[in-house]
Amino acid sequence: MRYRVRHVTTYEYGESVSICHNEARLSPLATPTQRPLARRITIEPAPTVLVEDRDYFGNTVHFFSLEEVHSRLTVIADAEIELSPKRPPDFSRSPPWERVRDRVRRDRDPEALRAFEFSLEAPGARRLPELVEYAAQSLVPGRPLLEAVHELTRRIHADFRYLPGSTHVGTALEEIVATRQGVCQDFAHLALAALRAFGIPALYVSGYVYNQRVGDEGRAQVPDASHAWFSVWCPDHGYVDFDPTNGSVPEDEHVTLARGRDYSDVSPLRGVLLGGGRQLVRVAVDVQRL
């Protein structure tokens, strides 16, 4: 399956900006089931410096600086990607979750050692007593890991309301738990915090999901936007994706941008600037199936 993605971010400043330094994580990853065919990042005004690199987690990062006075910044990321269908393993035949927890704590082979850091707390996925109790309903003793995670994913989808605009990047996890509402980023953090409280390695994934087109105008049921989900490490299967916002297991409609411990590791755009005053940010995403 092939997709074309355009992600446009525009910053408008109340006062002139004299200089800014930024980093963007807007280029799709290459994975066993995802092959980037073309990608381009366009920045207006043109940056003085633009360098491509990879971060600690293997994500593509573009570092750029503007050293001229400007009152508007636009970053356009275009990509074409080919996805192969993921074939999820038989969840009932995965190892008990306690065995996976114990392996990452004990083993020092490269795979388990790499997974270990994703079993620890992160700023956006902290241990909460309420989440320990919530996750325990799925993580019963001896239960196959992936079976338990799948049930947890579906429970989050059923128990929490997706409400755009109800939260922001800095909203505390405690508020999400208390109000039982949020957006994809919040539900991914909630799942990560719940699983890591039991020592299960899981990482945060940012990207896009294709929305089916309906109606005579060919419009999406919901506007395209950035998306987030999580991925759990399971021996012999690697990382297996789960989408709590949709209560699903991603197959061939999720495009992966970046992976990390939480949102702060994979933020699409961030930076520092001199000047600017009040800012207005607009983001537009379009995902097309080719």
Buried (B, 14 or more C-beta within 10 A) or exposed (E): EEBBBBBBBBBBBEEEBBBBBBBBBBBBBEBEBBBBEEBEBEBEEEBEEBEEEEBEBEBBBBBBBBEEEBBEBBBBBBBBBBBEEBEBBEBEEBBBBBEBBEBBEEBEEEEBEEBBBBBEBBEBBBBBEEBBEBBEEBBEEEBBBBBBBBBBBBBBBEEBEBEEEBBEEEBEBEEBBEBEBBBBBBBBBBBBBBBBBBBBBBBBBBBBBBBEEEEEEEEBEEEBBBBBBBBBBBBEBBBBBBBBBBBBBBBBBBBBBBBBBBBEBBBBBEBEBEBBEEEEEEEEBBBEEE
